[in-house]
Amino acid sequence: MRSSLKFKTAGMIRTFTGCLEVMICLLASVILISKLKATSISGFEAWQQAEVSQRLNYSLNAILEAENRILSSSPYWVYNEVVPQLLWRYSPRYDFTAGMEFSSWRYPGSQQIGYQPFVDSRIKWKGGRWNFSSRQRFQTGSEGRAYMAEFRQLSRLQYQLSGFSNRLSLYAADEWFLDLLTGQLPENRAFFGSSYALNSAMNLELYGVLQTYANYNGVSGNLPGIGIKAVCAF
């Protein structure tokens, strides 16, 4: 019995160590790519995200998301975002959401505020330990003094690891932005991370992110980052 317990414990430790090695390699790759390809932007970002959802009647969920980012070269938060939204779980595979994004960018000597309503749909597939989701979002409104309209495509692939009571998962995600006014792709975000279920209501995510800008608000280049996200569902 003791030998069996020791074997399981050793296996879990090896699995966890392997996950850490994968995360370190991914983050190192992100930083290396950014240094090789960055043109007019430099530094490193730290992200903090939180998501709280409350289940309602009629398959509805009230959700509040918040996001803060800080740049290594600035002592201030360079971006803040608050997103209240209402999600309708049409079926186990399809979700539909409507919400409003309130955002604030801080530039040297100025600050830009945005108010952008949006609607989106999400398609989900599950097979064994694999989970895949695809979200399509149409978003419009004000960005500073300018009008904006964009389409955002987010794809996420997640794998649940054996061991750790099936609480630990690894995931990769990518989100690209299409400016509907110019037809250009000003931004892309690639994520590599891990998700751990602390309990039935709360997940904690640690991830690396690489943002690629193509003349987004006059900024071009690649910006790596690392972040943490808390997800609570009630």
Secondary structure, 3 states (H helix, E strand, C coil): CHHHHHHHHHHHHHHHHHHHHHHHHHHHHHHHHHHHHCCCCCCCEEEEEEEEEEECCCCEEEEEEEEEEEECCCCCEEEEEEEEEEEEECCCCEEEEEEEEEEEEEECCEEEEEEEEEEEEEEEEEECCEEEEEEEEEEEEEECCEEEEEEEEEEEEEEECCCHHHCEEEEEEEEEEEECCCCCCCEEEEEEEEEEECCCCEEEEEEEEEEEEEEECCEEEEEEEEEEEEEEEC
